[in-house]
Amino acid sequence: MMERAPHSPMAGTGWLVGWRLTFGAEDFGWEGALATVVEEAGSQVFVVLYDVPPEDEAKLDRWEGSELGLHTKIRLRIQTMEGSALAWLYVLDAYEGGLPSARYLGVMADAAEAAGAPADYVADLRTRPCQGIGP
């Protein structure tokens, strides 16, 4: 996030309740499928919130492939320790399915761990099915 949105400080963490982490669009991904969320009662996804100014928002839109039509930006309610907050999320317009790369999952798990995600959540990320790296 520091590379893509250098003017966007971390504003906290929380849970996207009633949604599940999944992957899709593996034809466009980083060595595999890309992370997204889908609605699912009883599930939740750990999220990091950022204060994103307009100049960084434009950079993130480009990074997320807005000109390719890969994502839709939706506004959802996040549950934080301080209460609920509205946040923008990028959600894939592609089908659900496909495996992420081991490297991609590792980056996600490292980021979740650094942001304070519970150990069982990080462990689940590290042990999800994925594509190996290398020949």
C-alpha angles and dihedrals in degrees: 000000000000090000096045100038110019094169094054114094121201108262100187145290135267148145131279098217120206093023133098131212112241140151137240147147093063090169088067099036138109098268088321145001123342127238120255139148133243129190114265126158113236095023130103138188126212110234138185117220123215134189099234120192120207095262092056092042090060090050092049091049090055092044091051091053101251090159089055093051093235097132142036118209110227132179116231138170116254121200111227133173087260094051131271127332133188114238139174117241132185110231123188117248088203128095120279113253143076132088125271119227120264088241093053092050090048091054090048093048093047091050093047091049092048090051092053103259114167114271093243091054091051091046090052090054092049093051101043117121111269146159116269123238126242134029 
